[in-house]
Amino acid sequence: MNNQLFETAKILIQDHPTQLSVYANLASLIYGELPNLNWVGFYLNDGNRLILGPFMGKPATTEISYDRGVCGECVRKRHTVYVPDVHLHPDHIACDAASESELVIPMISNGVLLGVLDIDSPKKDRFDHNTIKTIEKIVEELVNVVDNIPFFK
């Protein structure tokens, strides 16, 4: 696990004026600290679909239904979905033509899906076991506190 990335994320999560600011800072941290990424962001669950939240990268799809793309697959399965080559995934939603691999991690709190963290890379097979476990641990830490802070103040 990348302990430095996790510890920095933990500080950002604990120093939380609002959910919105935590999501924004985490997207920025991951985007800036992990090499070979072209998009990092949150899609938040509104009860009917995923809505684009804070992100880093090119403009993206603003809403995703639960039955579409890698994010929708993550929602349906309720566990991490890693696609080493997005061109081989039958329903990949391409926001950036440069994307080659994608990692999506669900944010589930007390059985409720809050949203997903979506990370794209312009490199095939970008995400190794260590990176996936680090990002999952960051999401776990986030989910442990996010219910206790307001979306806005």
C-alpha positions as CSV (number, residue, x, y, z in Angstrom):
1,M,0.0,0.0,0.0
2,N,1.1,3.6,-0.7
3,N,1.3,4.7,2.9
4,Q,2.2,8.3,2.1
5,L,-0.8,8.7,-0.2
6,F,-3.1,7.1,2.3
7,E,-1.8,9.2,5.3
8,T,-2.2,12.4,3.3
9,A,-5.8,11.4,2.2
10,K,-6.6,10.6,5.9
11,I,-5.6,14.1,6.9
12,L,-7.7,15.7,4.2
13,I,-10.7,13.6,5.2
14,Q,-10.3,14.4,8.9
15,D,-9.9,18.2,8.1
16,H,-13.4,18.4,6.6
17,P,-15.5,21.5,6.5
18,T,-17.9,19.9,4.0
19,Q,-18.4,16.7,2.0
20,L,-18.0,18.7,-1.2
21,S,-14.5,20.0,-0.1
22,V,-13.4,16.5,0.9
23,Y,-14.4,15.0,-2.4
24,A,-12.6,17.9,-4.3
25,N,-9.4,17.6,-2.3
26,L,-9.3,13.8,-2.6
27,A,-9.8,14.0,-6.4
28,S,-7.0,16.6,-6.6
29,L,-4.7,14.6,-4.3
30,I,-5.1,11.3,-6.2
31,Y,-4.8,13.0,-9.6
32,G,-1.6,14.8,-8.6
33,E,0.1,12.0,-6.7
34,L,-0.4,8.9,-8.8
35,P,1.3,9.0,-12.2
36,N,-0.4,8.1,-15.5
37,L,-3.9,9.3,-14.7
38,N,-6.1,11.4,-16.9
39,W,-9.3,11.6,-14.8
40,V,-10.2,11.2,-11.2
41,G,-13.6,12.0,-9.8
42,F,-16.7,11.2,-7.8
43,Y,-20.1,10.3,-9.2
44,L,-22.7,10.7,-6.4
45,N,-25.8,8.7,-6.1
46,D,-29.1,10.7,-6.2
47,G,-31.2,7.6,-5.7
48,N,-31.9,7.2,-9.4
49,R,-28.6,7.6,-11.1
50,L,-25.0,8.8,-10.6
51,I,-24.4,12.5,-10.9
52,L,-21.0,14.1,-11.6
53,G,-19.3,15.4,-8.5
54,P,-15.9,17.0,-7.9
55,F,-13.2,15.8,-10.3
56,M,-9.9,16.5,-12.0
57,G,-9.5,16.0,-15.8
58,K,-11.4,16.8,-18.9
59,P,-15.1,17.5,-18.8
60,A,-17.1,14.3,-18.2
61,T,-20.5,12.7,-18.6
62,T,-22.8,14.5,-16.1
63,E,-25.0,11.6,-15.2
64,I,-24.7,7.8,-15.5
65,S,-27.6,5.4,-15.2
66,Y,-27.0,2.3,-13.0
67,D,-27.2,0.1,-16.1
68,R,-24.4,1.8,-18.1
69,G,-20.6,1.8,-18.2
70,V,-18.0,0.7,-15.7
71,C,-19.5,3.0,-13.0
72,G,-22.9,1.4,-13.4
73,E,-21.4,-2.1,-13.2
74,C,-19.7,-1.0,-9.9
75,V,-23.1,0.1,-8.6
76,R,-24.8,-3.1,-9.6
77,K,-22.1,-5.3,-8.2
78,R,-21.4,-3.1,-5.2
79,H,-17.7,-3.8,-5.3
80,T,-14.6,-2.5,-7.0
81,V,-14.4,-2.9,-10.7
82,Y,-11.1,-2.8,-12.5
83,V,-10.9,-2.8,-16.3
84,P,-7.3,-3.1,-17.5
85,D,-8.3,-2.4,-21.1
86,V,-11.4,-0.3,-21.6
87,H,-11.6,-1.1,-25.3
88,L,-12.5,-4.7,-24.3
89,H,-15.3,-3.7,-21.9
90,P,-18.6,-3.9,-23.8
91,D,-20.2,-0.8,-22.3
92,H,-17.4,1.5,-21.5
93,I,-18.4,5.2,-21.5
94,A,-15.5,7.1,-23.1
95,C,-15.3,10.7,-21.8
96,D,-11.7,11.0,-22.8
97,A,-10.6,9.1,-25.9
98,A,-7.1,8.7,-24.3
99,S,-8.4,6.5,-21.5
100,E,-7.1,2.9,-21.7
101,S,-7.9,1.5,-18.2
102,E,-10.4,2.3,-15.5
103,L,-10.8,1.7,-11.8
104,V,-14.2,2.3,-10.0
105,I,-14.7,1.9,-6.3
106,P,-18.1,2.1,-4.6
107,M,-18.7,4.3,-1.6
108,I,-21.1,2.4,0.6
109,S,-22.1,3.6,4.1
110,N,-24.4,1.4,6.3
111,G,-25.6,-0.4,3.2
112,V,-26.4,2.8,1.3
113,L,-24.6,3.6,-1.9
114,L,-23.3,7.2,-1.7
115,G,-21.6,7.1,-5.0
116,V,-18.4,5.9,-6.7
117,L,-14.8,7.0,-7.1
118,D,-13.9,6.7,-10.8
119,I,-10.2,6.8,-11.9
120,D,-9.1,6.6,-15.6
121,S,-5.6,6.2,-17.0
122,P,-4.2,6.6,-20.5
123,K,-2.1,3.5,-19.8
124,K,-3.4,-0.1,-20.2
125,D,-3.1,-2.2,-17.0
126,R,-2.3,0.9,-15.0
127,F,-3.6,-0.2,-11.7
128,D,-1.7,-2.9,-9.8
129,H,-2.9,-4.7,-6.6
130,N,-1.1,-2.3,-4.3
131,T,-2.6,0.8,-6.0
132,I,-6.1,-0.7,-5.9
133,K,-5.8,-1.6,-2.2
134,T,-4.6,1.9,-1.4
135,I,-7.5,3.6,-3.1
136,E,-10.0,1.2,-1.6
137,K,-8.5,2.1,1.9
138,I,-8.9,5.8,1.1
139,V,-12.6,5.3,0.1
140,E,-13.1,3.2,3.3
141,E,-11.7,6.0,5.4
142,L,-13.9,8.5,3.5
143,V,-17.0,6.5,4.0
144,N,-16.3,6.2,7.8
145,V,-16.7,10.0,8.3
146,V,-18.7,11.3,5.4
147,D,-22.1,10.8,7.0
148,N,-21.1,13.0,9.9
149,I,-20.4,16.1,7.8
150,P,-22.7,18.3,5.8
151,F,-22.5,18.4,2.0
152,F,-22.5,22.3,2.3
153,K,-22.2,24.4,5.5
